[in-house]
Amino acid sequence: MNPPPALPSLADSLARIVLRTPRERQPLLVALAERLAAARYRAWAAGAADTGHRAELLACADREEEIARRIEALFPHAAAIQSELRAQNPDFDEVNRALFAGRSLAEQFTIQARGERVGAATWRSFAEHEANPHTRATFLACAGLEEESAVVLESLLARGEVG
């Protein structure tokens, strides 16, 4: 019997879009991905039969939104820049959607948890290269929020509570 195919990587899928974006705008592009993740968490929460799981997933969605808000607050005219980024990357939403389509909930959670870990590393990398102390602190705080969501998903998976 052949082993199951490896799950796709959220980071690898979005990397080509991020890398074709000017460095100074990359955090705003990642913030857009955070909003997509928040919507995904909300959809998972809506389908959760267990109220505890629903609350955990909604807290993850709130963290993703908080990350996006914090990053957007760092940039004057963030909404206009993000609108330009979406126009320049029409495949952004589809790349994100295609990663999760047709997969079991456990596979989706695994992909997302790995994405959260890479997201934390991404924010730390931005912080490493940032001279402004406030911006650096914001990036590091976002890394912590990413890790909190990863822990939730990994915990649900480890307990076997995801089908």
N, C-alpha and C positions, 0 to 999 in steps of 0.2 A: 504494500500500500504506500502511496506517495504521501509525504508530509504535506500538511496544509500550506498554501502559499503564505508568505510573510505578509503581515499587514503593512499597508502603505504608511509612510511617515508624513504627518502634517507638516513638519518642518521642511522636509525635502520638497514637498509639493508647493509650499509657499515661498521657498528660498529663491526660486528663479524670478518670482515677481518682486520680492524684496531686493534682490541683487540688481535688478534693472531700475531701481528707484534710487535717486540721489541720497547719499548717506544722511544728510540733514533732515530728510523727510521720512526716512524709514520708521522712526518711532510712531509717526502718525499713521502709516500704513499698518503697522502692527496693531495699533489701537483699533483700526477697522476690523481686523481679525478678532480682536477681543470682543467686539460687539456681536460678531457672528457667533462666537463661542457662547456668549450670553444667551442668544436666541436658541441655540442648540440645548443648553442646559434647561431653559424654560420649557422647551418641547419635551425633554426627557422627564422633567418634573410633572408636567401635565399628564403624562402617561404612567406615572408611578402609582402603584396601588398602595404602597406603604407610605403613610404620612411622614414618617421619619426620613425616608429616602427623599420624599418630595421636598421637605424642608432643607435637607442637605444640598440638594441640587439647586434649589432656589438661592441658597446662600452662595453657591458657586457662581450662579448667574450674576448675583449682586457684586461679587468680587470682580468679575470680568468687566462689568459696567464701571466699577470704581477705577479699575486700571485705565480704561479708555478715558474717563473723565479727567483723571490726574494727568495723563499724557497730553490730552487736548488742551488742558489749562496752561501747559508750558509754551504753547505756540500761539502767537497772535494770528488770527484769521484761520484757525485750525479747520473749521468747517469748509471754507473755500478751498483750502489746500487738499483736504480729503476728497472733496468733489472732483478736483483735478486728478488726483491719484486714481479714483475710480474710473474716470474717463480714459486715462492712460493705460489702465489695466482692466479691460472689459472681461477678462477671464477670471478675475479675482473671486467672484462669488461662485462661479461654476467649479473652479478647482477645489474650493472648500467643500461644496455640496457633494461633488463626485467622490470624495474621500470616504464619506460616510454612507453613501447610497448602497442599499442592498446588503448591508452588514448587520449581524446580530448586535443586540444592545451591548453585550460583553465586548465585542470587537470595537464598537464605537467608543465605549468607555476606555478601552485600552489605547486606542489611537489618541483620544483626547488627553488622557493622563500623560502619555509620552509627550504630547504637544505642550502640556502645561510645564513639564520639566524643561523642555527646550525653550519655552517662553521665559522661564526664570533665568536660564543661562543667557538668553538674548538681552534681557534687561540688565543683567550684571555686566555683560559686554559693553552695552551702551554706557553704563555707569563708569566703567574702567577708562573710557575714552572721553569722559565729560569733565570739563574744567569747572563749570559752575556747580558749587556745592549743593544748592537747592535742587537743581536738575538731577544731579547725581543721587541725592537722597531719594528723590521721587522714583527714579529708575530702580533703586535698591528696594524700596517699599513695594513696588510692583512685582519684583521678583518674589518677595515673600508671599504676596497674594496668590501668585501663580502656584507656588508650592502648596499652599493650603488647599487649593482645589485639586491638585494632583493627589494629595493625601486622601481626600474624600473618595475620589474615584478608585484609587488603589485599595482602599479599605473595603469598599463595596464589592470589588472584584475578589479580594482575598477571602471575604466571608462567604463568597459564592451566592451573593444575593442579587446577582444580575443574570438575566437569562440570555 
